[in-house]
Amino acid sequence: MQPTVIPLPVRAEQSSLARRAGHLLRPFWVVPATWCLLAVAVGLVLPSAESSWLPGSSLVFEGGAEGARTMLSTIAGAMISVTGLVFSITMVVLQLASSQYSPRVLQAFLGDRTTQHTLGLFAASFVYALVVLRAVRDGQEQPGLAISLAFLLVLGAVGMFLAYIHHIATSIGVARILQNTAQQSRDLLADGQCSQWPTTPPVLEEPQGVRVLAAPRSGYVDALDTAALVRVASRHGVRIELLQPLGAFVAHGSPLLAVHELPGADTPSEEAVLALVSQVGERTMDQDLGYGIRRLVDIAERALSPGINDPTTAVQVLDQLHDLLRRMVTAPATWPVRSDDEGTVRLVLRQPTLAEVVELALADIAHWGEDHRRVRERLAAIMDDLRAAALDEHRVGLG
């Protein structure tokens, strides 16, 4: 076991329930679907409530049944058309970002809340107009408040559309993409550096036996519930060791965890332990800082390819990587272990060392950029600055 410059973030202390809830809210369709459900609920309740609480009050809308039908039909038709337009624009942006930068930046676009809320408001306006349309009847008082709300939703959708066009135009710029990815990485790093991982070598008790747990499925090690792992290990008197670093792909049946049996230990349930380690089909940046670095490097590699030949973008990537690496080498290295309340080490992780992080961040760019003078000069300047700024404990890892 070696110290690391990428301590696991505080969010690793989240419970499995909170993490599952976060995963449920992550898909692109969740926010638009929520908007639509709210629109259906309001469209069903508001006309009935208006007739009961505000009888004879047309409020803003004062037309008859034919006028109400025309207005609501026009809103529904227009909003579904604009929804298709926004969806088409989003697809074009996703295709452009995938081909120009890296397929791995698509997660940022799919997780963009502005796009999700824009589509949600458009779809909700369409659904709401249809639901209220059923409450319009000849010879009866029309639901003026509900119809007026449909008009207000259209006004809001127009404003949202203008904001969305500006947002999507600026979000596909390479500077914005790099800044967003780098900021996510910096937030993860800062979160880990303030999470009180030990800075002194831990004392590990000699185990009486070791039990290796195999991965129940194939996938990338995406997240850990470290607090729960420590509780399980402490309750059963064992030490749990993660055999793979975050972001590593583990095939089904390959070693994933090792349970070290300490004196007086009993064996925890294999299913209970494995359930606290999340494996997914695609890496995320919930806890995996290495994935943020990988995304930045991918953009630089694509920029240095013969088909694009854009060393300026590669230098911009190096600027962001320089900032990340400098934050690592100017902070004390931490040991990736967690102890229980009695000070016994109960969890041991496999996190990359400084040398491995520097290789991940710079080696590929150095290889593909060796024919570009500006890339070579920027790499040399980065290494000189890191060696000058690094704490003594990190200088060996910088070569």
Long-range contacts (C-beta under 8 A, 24 or more apart in sequence): 1-204, 1-335, 1-336, 1-337, 1-348, 2-353, 3-199, 3-201, 3-333, 3-334, 3-335, 3-336, 3-353, 3-393, 4-333, 4-334, 4-335, 4-336, 4-351, 4-352, 4-353, 4-354, 5-328, 5-329, 5-331, 5-333, 5-334, 5-352, 5-353, 5-354, 5-357, 5-394, 6-189, 6-192, 6-289, 6-290, 6-328, 6-351, 6-352, 6-357, 7-192, 7-193, 7-195, 7-197, 7-334, 7-336, 7-351, 8-192, 8-195, 8-197, 8-224, 8-226, 8-246, 8-287, 8-336, 8-349, 8-351, 9-188, 9-191, 9-192, 9-195, 9-287, 9-289, 10-191, 10-192, 10-194, 10-195, 11-191, 11-286, 11-287, 12-195, 12-223, 12-224, 12-225, 12-226, 12-227, 12-287, 13-195, 13-225, 13-226, 13-227, 14-225, 15-225, 15-227, 15-228, 16-225, 16-228, 16-275, 16-276, 19-223, 19-225, 19-278, 19-286, 22-286, 26-111, 28-110, 28-111, 28-116, 30-116, 31-113, 31-116, 31-117, 31-119, 31-120, 32-116, 32-119, 32-120, 32-123, 32-124, 33-120, 34-120, 35-117, 35-120, 35-121, 35-123, 35-124, 36-120, 36-123, 36-124, 36-127, 38-124, 39-123, 39-124, 39-125, 39-127, 39-128, 39-131, 40-127, 40-128, 40-131, 42-128, 42-149, 43-127, 43-128, 43-130, 43-131, 43-132, 43-146, 44-131, 46-132, 46-143, 46-145, 46-146, 46-149, 47-132, 47-135, 47-143, 47-146, 48-135, 50-143, 50-144, 50-145, 50-146, 51-141, 51-143, 54-145, 55-141, 56-141, 57-144, 57-145, 58-141, 58-142, 58-144, 59-144, 59-145, 59-148, 60-144, 60-145, 60-147, 60-148, 60-151, 61-142, 61-144, 61-145, 61-147, 61-148, 61-151, 62-144, 63-142, 64-142, 65-136, 65-137, 65-138, 65-139, 65-140, 65-142, 68-136, 68-142, 68-143, 68-147, 69-133, 69-136, 71-147, 71-150, 71-151, 72-129, 72-130, 72-132, 72-133, 72-136, 72-147, 72-150, 73-129, 73-133, 75-125, 75-126, 75-129, 75-150, 75-151, 75-153, 75-154, 76-126, 76-129, 76-130, 76-133, 78-154, 79-122, 79-123, 79-125, 79-126, 79-129, 79-154, 79-157, 80-126, 82-122, 82-157, 82-161, 83-119, 83-122, 83-123, 83-126, 86-118, 86-119, 86-122, 86-161, 86-164, 87-119, 89-168, 90-115, 90-119, 90-168, 93-168, 93-171, 93-172, 96-172, 97-172, 97-177, 100-302, 100-308, 101-174, 101-177, 101-298, 101-299, 101-302, 102-295, 102-298, 102-299, 102-302, 104-291, 104-294, 104-295, 104-298, 105-177, 105-181, 105-295, 105-299, 107-282, 107-284, 107-285, 108-177, 108-180, 108-181, 109-171, 112-171, 114-163, 114-164, 114-167, 115-164, 115-167, 115-168, 117-160, 118-160, 118-161, 118-163, 118-164, 121-153, 121-156, 121-157, 121-160, 122-157, 122-160, 122-161, 124-153, 125-150, 125-153, 125-154, 125-157, 128-153, 174-299, 174-313, 174-316, 175-316, 177-299, 178-296, 178-299, 178-316, 178-317, 178-320, 179-320, 181-292, 181-295, 181-296, 181-320, 182-292, 182-296, 182-320, 182-323, 182-324, 184-285, 184-292, 185-285, 185-289, 185-292, 185-293, 185-296, 185-324, 186-323, 186-324, 186-327, 188-285, 188-287, 188-288, 188-289, 188-292, 189-289, 189-324, 189-327, 189-328, 190-327, 192-289, 192-334, 193-327, 193-331, 193-334, 197-334, 197-335, 197-336, 197-337, 197-338, 198-334, 198-335, 198-337, 198-339, 199-332, 199-333, 199-334, 199-335, 200-335, 201-335, 202-335, 202-337, 202-339, 202-345, 203-345, 204-239, 204-345, 204-348, 205-239, 205-262, 205-263, 205-344, 205-345, 207-239, 207-260, 207-261, 207-262, 208-261, 208-262, 208-263, 208-265, 209-260, 209-261, 210-258, 210-259, 210-260, 210-261, 211-258, 211-259, 211-261, 211-267, 212-243, 212-255, 212-257, 212-258, 212-259, 213-255, 213-256, 213-257, 213-258, 213-259, 213-270, 213-273, 213-274, 214-252, 214-253, 214-254, 214-255, 214-256, 215-250, 215-251, 215-252, 215-253, 215-254, 215-255, 215-256, 215-274, 215-279, 216-252, 216-274, 216-279, 217-252, 217-279, 218-249, 218-250, 218-251, 218-252, 218-279, 219-249, 219-250, 219-279, 219-280, 219-281, 220-247, 220-248, 220-249, 220-250, 220-279, 220-280, 220-281, 220-282, 220-283, 221-245, 221-246, 221-247, 221-248, 221-250, 221-256, 221-277, 221-278, 221-279, 222-246, 222-247, 222-278, 222-279, 222-280, 222-283, 222-284, 222-286, 222-287, 222-288, 223-277, 223-278, 223-284, 223-286, 223-287, 223-288, 224-276, 224-277, 224-278, 224-287, 224-349, 225-276, 225-277, 226-338, 226-347, 228-276, 229-273, 229-276, 229-277, 229-338, 229-346, 229-347, 230-338, 230-339, 230-340, 230-346, 230-347, 232-268, 232-272, 232-273, 232-276, 233-268, 233-340, 233-346, 233-347, 234-340, 234-341, 234-342, 234-344, 234-346, 235-268, 236-265, 236-266, 236-267, 236-268, 237-261, 237-262, 237-263, 237-264, 237-265, 237-266, 238-262, 238-265, 238-267, 238-268, 238-346, 239-344, 239-345, 239-346, 239-347, 239-348, 240-273, 240-346, 240-347, 240-348, 241-347, 241-348, 241-349, 241-350, 242-277, 242-347, 242-348, 242-349, 242-350, 243-350, 244-350, 245-290, 245-349, 245-350, 245-351, 245-352, 246-287, 246-288, 246-290, 246-351, 247-283, 247-288, 247-290, 247-291, 247-294, 250-279, 262-344, 290-352, 290-357, 290-360, 293-321, 293-324, 293-357, 293-360, 293-361, 294-360, 296-320, 296-321, 296-361, 297-321, 297-360, 297-361, 297-364, 297-365, 300-364, 300-365, 300-368, 300-369, 301-364, 301-365, 301-368, 304-365, 304-368, 304-369, 304-372, 304-375, 305-368, 311-369, 311-372, 311-374, 311-375, 312-374, 314-365, 314-369, 314-372, 314-375, 315-374, 315-375, 315-378, 317-365, 318-362, 318-365, 318-375, 318-378, 318-379, 318-382, 319-378, 321-361, 321-362, 321-382, 322-382, 322-385, 322-386, 324-361, 325-357, 325-358, 325-361, 325-382, 325-386, 326-385, 326-386, 326-389, 328-354, 328-357, 328-394, 329-354, 329-386, 329-389, 329-390, 329-391, 329-394, 329-398, 330-389, 330-390, 330-391, 331-391, 332-391, 332-393, 333-393, 333-394, 353-397, 354-394, 354-397, 354-398, 355-397, 355-398, 355-399, 358-386, 358-397, 358-398
